[in-house]
Amino acid sequence: MRPEKEPGFSPLSDKQKRKMLKEHIPYRLQLLNDAFNRVPARTWQDNQAFEAGAAAGRILLSFLGVGYSEKIDDLKQERRHKLTSGLTDDVKVRDLGGRFVDLNELLPEEKRILADFIRGVHKTCAHFTIDSAHNMTVMTYKKAVPIITKLLHHCLPTGKS
């Protein structure tokens, strides 16, 4: 655990940064992309890949400072670390020397797709729900993946991933 030096910034050591850039982020990106060609799911394994990919996409968006507000059914900035007694183990893109996504730079269609994606992950993967009204469709997933990938490349330090 480490302190948050300022809102949205709790720097990592060089070793921790390398591990994030060489292992953790590529792993999540691989999960996200693996499911791309496996939806719509035809097998249990495809469905498992979709759930892992959807969760990975949600994790990457949170890492980039992008969240979802159920109240307004839209994206929101989510740049703060979760703190326990002033300390965090959360990692945000700024902790690696990158920058947060500026929601104002997203096109309205991109915002809608990402909002539907995050809400869909909440409803389809993170909780048991029945007959929930969500927009997590094959097209939502397939449209969200390249947006998330683009944002990751734009926001990581020196475009690494």
Summary of the structure (lengths in Angstrom):
residues: 161
radius of gyration: 15.7
end to end distance: 24.0
largest distance: 46.9
contacts: 472
relative contact order: 0.18
helix: 56%
strand: 9%
